[in-house]
Amino acid sequence: MREPRGTPLDRSILALAIPAFGALVAEPVFVLVDSALVGHLGTAELAGLTLASTLLVTAVGLFVFLAYTTTASVGRLLGAGEETRALRAGIDGLWLALAVGLVVAALGHAAAPWAIGAMGGTGDVATQAVTYLRWSLPGLPGMLVVLAATGVLRGMLDTRTPLVVAAAGAVANGALNALFIYGFGWGIAGSGAGTALVQLAMGAVLAWRVLRGARRRGVALSPTLTGLGRGMRDGGPLFVRTLTLRVAILLTVTTAATLGEVPLAAHQVVNALWGFAAFALDALAIAAQALVGHALGARRPEDARAVLRRTLQWGAGGGAVLGVVLALLAVPLTALFTADPLVRSAAAAGLWVVSAALPLAGVVWVLDGVLIGAGDGRFLAWAGAASLVVYLPFLWIVRTAAPRGAGEAPWSVVWLWLAFGVAFMLARGGATWWRSRGDAWLVLGAR
């Protein structure tokens, strides 16, 4: 990345972003496959899966910093020419992921009935949810190792290997779940067991890929207390940043619930399509993380700024293209989710707001990626908390003043997505844009 301008830089961005997108969508495919297979067991099983998978996805999402911190640290060290230290940081990241995964899995197993009950699960639904959760939790250490190993490989500018492993895992997940659920007659426990085995296998394969490279270069494979401490210190601010985002999403859902059944159902449709667009644009953020880390490690701030400028253009442009496509397909897309005409019209209205907001969202996600790649986690934690505080009055306005009633559902959803897709994203983007305009994030060399 000596001259990251124009076409060469575009090729570097796309070479990282396209495989990253494929890997990002693999985990949601796990949930979709589980839902499709478990759904044929019965309503209680499917409802239980919904509660349990929500907890699991939230847990994985909260610890996504394991990928972000290793991407940034490994990329920076490699850019500085310190390959041994980069691999050492990667090894410690894997051990930290394994330790966190084991602790969370053990706590989750013990607290499963309480957690499901706190989410409103009762009776047979709660029984099915606890069963799935407890059979799935052994795979959590594997999934967190997947995050850490993926971060190491991204820092090494390798997004292809995680893509291949994720694709193979998605296929194996479907096959094992079908075998365990129906072939062995294990029911919902078979779905949890199949997913856990696949996640453990994916973690083992990606960890082996990192460990093999480390061994070839004579790097010790045992953990170091210094490295584990550094990983927790660097990951803490990003954990806070992710937590503020999750809280904002949760509060948005609870606000949608106050608007009525139709707006809540429509919000689910809009949010699902927003999430898919987020995966596509977040792939650009992953490319930015790796490229910025390398540039700053190599003490080339002009290259880091070039990556910033170009990925911002890609983010805004990609968001605009996705927005146009979503606007044109809003009405037919809603028909894939529901036959209720009221929900469809409300969801279409929300999608038109999302279409207008996606260029802004693309810029926000890229700015996040750039600052994560620069190791600016402390600022992102404060910015996340501040953005959440700014967002709360807009949610209050929606709760108290948005139109109510089934006939007003489209306007209710419009108000809600103006708050989340525009106001909240402007708050996040304003803070990170201000930061990117200065030089405080341009910390050069190995750290």
Residue pairs with C-beta under 8 A, 6 or more apart in sequence:
1 9
1 12
1 291
1 294
1 295
1 303
2 303
4 12
4 291
4 295
4 303
4 306
4 307
4 310
5 306
5 310
9 306
9 307
9 310
10 310
10 314
12 287
12 291
13 284
13 287
13 288
13 291
13 307
13 310
13 311
13 314
14 287
15 159
16 154
16 157
16 159
16 286
16 287
16 290
16 291
17 159
17 283
17 284
17 286
17 287
17 314
18 159
18 283
19 159
19 160
19 162
19 163
20 154
20 159
20 162
20 163
20 283
20 286
20 287
21 279
21 280
21 283
22 163
22 166
22 167
23 150
23 159
23 162
23 163
23 165
23 166
24 279
24 282
24 283
24 286
25 276
25 279
26 166
26 167
26 169
26 170
27 57
27 60
27 166
28 275
28 279
29 170
29 173
30 169
30 170
30 173
30 195
30 198
31 53
31 57
33 170
33 173
33 174
33 177
34 49
34 53
34 173
34 177
34 191
34 195
35 46
35 49
35 50
35 53
37 174
37 177
37 178
37 181
37 182
37 191
38 45
38 46
38 49
38 132
38 181
38 188
38 191
39 45
39 46
41 181
41 187
41 188
44 123
44 124
44 125
44 127
44 128
45 128
45 187
45 188
47 125
47 128
47 129
48 116
48 121
48 124
48 125
48 126
48 127
48 128
48 129
48 130
48 131
48 132
48 188
49 128
49 129
49 132
49 188
49 191
51 116
51 119
51 120
51 121
51 125
51 126
51 129
52 116
52 129
52 130
52 132
52 133
52 136
52 192
53 132
54 119
55 108
55 115
55 116
55 119
55 133
56 133
56 136
56 137
56 140
58 246
59 104
59 108
59 140
60 140
60 143
60 144
60 147
61 242
61 246
62 239
62 242
62 243
62 246
63 97
63 100
63 104
63 144
63 147
63 239
64 147
64 238
64 242
65 235
65 238
65 239
65 242
65 377
66 93
66 96
66 97
66 100
66 144
66 147
66 148
66 151
66 231
66 235
67 147
67 148
67 150
67 151
67 154
68 151
68 235
68 238
68 289
68 372
68 377
69 93
69 151
69 231
69 234
69 235
69 238
69 377
70 89
70 90
70 93
70 148
70 151
70 152
70 154
70 155
70 231
71 151
71 152
71 154
71 155
71 286
71 289
71 290
71 293
71 372
71 373
72 155
72 234
72 289
72 293
72 372
72 373
72 374
72 375
73 86
73 89
73 93
73 155
73 230
73 234
73 293
73 375
73 447
74 86
74 87
74 89
74 90
74 151
74 152
74 154
74 155
74 156
74 293
75 154
75 155
75 156
75 157
75 289
75 290
75 291
75 292
75 293
75 294
75 297
75 373
76 155
76 293
76 294
76 296
76 297
76 375
76 446
76 447
77 83
77 85
77 86
77 89
77 297
77 446
78 86
78 155
78 156
78 293
78 294
78 297
79 293
79 294
79 295
79 296
79 297
79 298
79 300
80 297
80 298
80 299
80 445
80 446
81 298
82 297
82 446
83 217
84 217
84 218
84 219
85 446
86 155
86 156
87 210
87 213
87 214
87 217
87 219
88 214
88 219
88 220
88 224
88 227
89 227
89 230
89 231
90 148
90 149
90 151
90 152
90 155
90 210
90 214
91 210
91 211
91 214
91 219
91 220
91 221
91 223
91 227
92 223
92 224
92 227
92 228
92 230
92 231
93 148
93 151
93 152
93 227
93 231
94 145
94 148
94 149
94 152
94 207
94 210
94 211
95 223
95 227
95 228
96 148
96 223
96 227
96 228
96 231
96 232
96 235
97 141
97 144
97 145
97 147
97 148
97 149
98 141
98 144
98 145
99 228
100 144
101 140
101 141
101 142
101 143
101 144
101 145
102 141
104 140
104 144
105 137
105 138
105 140
105 141
108 115
108 133
108 137
108 140
109 134
109 137
112 130
112 133
112 134
112 137
113 126
113 130
115 133
116 126
116 129
116 130
116 133
117 126
121 129
121 130
128 188
131 187
131 188
131 189
131 192
132 188
132 189
132 191
132 192
133 192
134 192
135 188
135 189
135 190
135 191
135 192
135 193
135 196
136 192
136 193
136 195
136 196
137 196
138 196
138 200
139 195
139 196
139 197
139 198
139 199
139 200
140 199
141 200
141 203
142 196
142 199
142 200
142 201
142 202
142 203
142 204
143 199
143 202
143 203
144 203
145 203
145 204
145 206
145 207
146 162
146 165
146 199
146 202
146 203
146 206
149 162
149 203
149 206
149 207
149 209
149 210
150 162
150 206
152 210
153 159
153 161
153 162
153 206
153 209
153 210
154 162
154 286
154 289
154 290
155 290
155 293
157 290
157 291
157 294
159 286
159 287
159 290
161 206
161 209
162 206
165 202
165 205
165 206
166 202
168 202
169 198
169 199
169 201
169 202
172 198
172 201
173 194
173 195
173 198
176 194
176 195
176 197
176 198
177 190
177 191
177 194
177 195
179 190
179 194
180 186
180 189
180 190
180 191
180 193
180 194
181 187
181 188
181 190
181 191
181 194
182 190
184 190
186 193
211 221
214 221
215 221
234 375
234 377
235 377
236 377
236 381
237 377
237 378
237 380
237 381
238 372
238 377
238 380
238 381
240 381
240 384
240 385
241 377
241 380
241 381
241 383
241 384
242 384
243 384
244 381
244 384
244 385
244 387
244 388
245 384
247 388
248 387
248 388
248 391
248 420
248 424
251 391
251 392
251 395
252 267
252 395
252 416
252 419
252 420
253 264
253 267
253 271
255 395
255 398
255 399
255 416
255 419
256 263
256 264
256 267
256 416
257 264
258 399
259 398
259 402
259 404
259 409
259 412
259 413
259 416
260 404
260 405
260 406
260 409
260 412
262 340
262 342
262 343
262 346
262 406
262 409
263 346
263 409
263 412
263 413
263 416
265 338
265 340
265 343
265 346
265 347
266 343
266 346
266 347
266 349
266 350
266 409
266 413
267 350
267 413
267 416
268 337
269 334
269 337
269 338
269 343
269 347
269 350
269 351
270 347
270 350
270 351
270 354
270 413
270 417
272 337
273 326
273 333
273 351
273 354
274 354
274 421
277 319
277 322
277 326
277 354
277 358
277 361
278 361
278 365
280 318
280 322
281 315
281 318
281 319
281 322
281 358
281 361
281 362
281 365
281 366
282 365
282 369
284 311
284 314
284 315
284 318
284 362
284 365
284 366
284 369
285 311
285 315
285 365
285 366
285 368
285 369
285 370
285 372
286 369
287 311
287 369
288 307
288 308
288 311
288 366
288 369
288 370
288 373
289 369
289 370
289 372
289 373
290 373
291 307
291 311
291 373
292 304
292 307
292 308
292 369
292 370
292 373
292 374
293 373
293 374
293 375
295 301
295 303
295 304
295 307
296 304
296 373
296 374
296 375
296 442
296 443
296 444
296 445
297 444
297 445
297 446
299 444
299 445
301 439
301 442
301 444
304 370
304 374
304 442
305 442
307 370
308 370
308 436
311 366
311 369
311 370
312 363
312 366
312 367
314 362
314 366
315 362
315 363
315 365
315 366
316 359
316 362
316 363
317 359
317 362
318 362
319 358
319 359
319 360
319 361
319 362
319 363
320 358
320 359
320 362
322 358
322 362
323 354
323 355
323 356
323 357
323 358
323 359
324 355
326 333
326 351
326 354
326 355
326 358
327 351
327 352
327 355
330 347
330 348
330 351
330 352
330 355
331 344
331 348
333 351
334 343
334 344
334 347
334 348
334 351
335 344
337 343
337 347
338 344
338 347
342 406
342 409
343 409
345 409
345 410
346 409
346 410
346 412
346 413
347 413
348 410
349 410
349 411
349 413
349 414
350 410
350 413
350 414
350 416
350 417
353 413
353 414
353 417
353 418
353 421
353 422
354 417
354 421
356 422
357 417
357 421
357 422
357 425
360 421
360 422
360 425
360 426
360 429
361 421
361 425
363 429
363 433
364 425
364 428
364 429
364 432
367 429
367 432
367 433
367 435
367 436
368 380
368 428
368 432
370 436
370 441
371 379
371 380
371 432
371 435
371 436
371 441
372 380
374 441
374 442
374 443
375 443
375 447
376 435
376 440
376 441
379 435
379 440
379 441
380 432
383 428
383 431
383 432
383 435
384 428
386 427
386 431
387 424
387 427
387 428
387 431
390 423
390 424
390 427
391 419
391 420
391 423
391 424
391 427
394 419
394 423
394 424
395 419
397 415
397 419
398 415
398 416
398 419
401 415
402 411
402 412
402 415
402 416
403 411
403 412
403 415
404 412
435 441
